[in-house]
Amino acid sequence: LPSMQSSRSNPCPRLRLREVASMYLTMVAVFLVILVVALQGSVPRGRDFPYKVPLDPQGLLELSWNVSYPEEAVNFQLLVRDLQFGLLFGMSDRGEFENADLAVLWSDGKNSYFGDAWSDAKGQLHMDSQQDYQLLGAQRAPEGLYLLFRRPFSTCDPKDYFIEDGTVHLIYGILEKPVHSLQAINISAIHRGLQRVQLLKPNIPIPELPRDVKTMEITAPDIVIPSQETTYWCYMTELPKSFLKHHIIRYEPVITAGNEALVHHMEVFQCAAEFDTFPQYNGPCDSKMKPERLNYCRHVLAAWAMGAQAFYYPEEAGLAFGGPGSSRYLRLEIHYHNPLVFKGRQDSSGIRLYYTATLRPYDAGIMELGLVYTPVMAIPPAQDAFILTGYCTDKCTQLALPAAGIRIFASQLHTHLAGRKVVTVLSREGREHQVVNADGHYSPHFQEIRMLKEVVPVFPGDELITTCTYNTEDRSRATVGGFGILEEMCVNYVHYYPQTQLELCKSAVDPGYLHRYFNLVNRFNDEEVCMCPQVSVPQQFFSVPWNTFNRDVLKSLYGFAPISVHCNKSSAVRFPVGTQSSTPKTSHPKLHTQTPHPKPHTQTPPQNPTP
């Protein structure tokens, strides 16, 4: 195989004679027999590959990996439990098998071959003239075949996927019959699927646990996973009476053996302290039998998604629970993804909390950034990439944050089904200062709390600007903001310390300017939008004839119209931002310059469960 480039930080060099050499590379250099490169010695050690995720629902393919930031490369270990005639593994923009970047292992029945390949827009496979998946070795073991290979973050190859921070859509395919050439593989006829992960985990030290640390497991009580593809399961539990204030300093998943491929993500919510009691419940979250009061259990204590490891709080902070003003009632929510519709599978998965009575210097807090849940923010239908932005303004942070500021150490991005990209940037003195968290391949089906590569300080007068990109190409009418799964959100739940009274810092367009927009639509279109008081904003948006003019005017409106800022305390009382009115108004913050995104290295849900 061609040698790996150890550094990708310089601009991509011109590859002279590439066309001349491509046929030679394709026919000779990229083929190799697995037995020739077989690893000597024992099976690779698990601690060498700290991150692990099952690729397929049956657990036949198990991927482990580590990240080398000095070499800017990811090292993969793929365990194939029942190897037949080969497999495909790779990455694509959103999990498609067209225009994908692939490593392919295939057999003609006599010899096995490995190569770096790509698929075109029709799904046809081609050997890549630049081989950037480097096979490091293979080893047979009782449990299956281990393949070890490496891939740089960036390869300077236009056919390759650029590995960056955020979500990566991994794809796989299993070859069940021998094939005589790469081109003979028909990807539409093989068993295939996708898995979403965060490949570039943050390279941060793990704090030591204190001597008095205790654990608490919040797990489902031996339930039977429903025989359907998607289930959200809710289970209520409670803390002991007279449970004093403690700090949660770490949490991790507890997965029932054999169900690793079915437990997609889990969250533990604390209920509202305003209610003395909550009813017991153990059943589907969308059941009509679920008590309505459970909708008031929305304060996130822990969140885990497939592929994530244990979550640690910084040494100087912990998440408070227990004690006065804190509810004893907790709700566990588990998302089961069961595409093969297994029947009778029992499960007792959940989350293990590590907590201490020795309180750390700071309570950690969670703050909502982005857009208010309101229908005044809408996305026209048939849009490839429509952008909405929410602002936590300088006036809000000036009033609500302490003089020494706060430190953001983790973030959970959130949209509903149309979300495709989310980014939050920190603006200081009108200039973009730092990217807090960004996911250019965001998926609403993969939401987790991610530790940031570095702590982000935020001071009074700073602005936090959250931008979401949506795709509504499959929709025929407008998508409005709201709690419903077919409505939309744009939120970043940031985890920070020290905790302040500020719990929500979001915005929406001024409703009066939206009224002017509907007036304008009526002036320039034959079809009128009813502006009667009894007609709701969603109904008005649904009646807009979505031509290019109406779409572009709405986009412009969201860019220049004044915004209503919600700068709320945990009690839902608003800080007096700007004026004393209930919806203080401000103009859009203006960014004069934009800092480049950092090089990749190594972080109260809605009423109804969301993917």
Salt bridges, closest charged atoms under 4 A:
ASP48 OD2 - ARG45 NE 3.11
GLU62 OE1 - ARG81 NH2 3.14
GLU71 OE1 - ARG150 NH2 2.84
GLU72 OE2 - LYS599 NZ 3.32
ASP93 OD1 - HIS441 NE2 2.89
ASP101 OD2 - ARG151 NH2 2.51
ASP120 OD2 - HIS126 NE2 2.88
ASP132 OD1 - ARG8 NH2 3.98
ASP157 OD1 - ARG18 NH2 3.48
GLU164 OE2 - HIS441 ND1 3.59
ASP165 OD2 - LYS453 NZ 3.23
GLU217 OE2 - ARG352 NH2 2.73
GLU238 OE1 - ARG328 NH1 2.80
GLU252 OE1 - ARG250 NH2 2.30
GLU252 OE2 - ARG352 NH1 2.58
GLU333 OE1 - ARG331 NH1 2.66
ASP363 OD2 - LYS245 NZ 2.88
ASP363 OD1 - HIS247 NE2 2.55
GLU368 OE1 - LYS506 NZ 2.91
ASP439 OD2 - ARG450 NH1 3.12
GLU448 OE2 - ARG450 NE 2.89
ASP462 OD2 - ARG428 NH2 2.79
ASP510 OD2 - LYS585 NZ 3.23
ASP552 OD1 - ARG551 NE 3.04
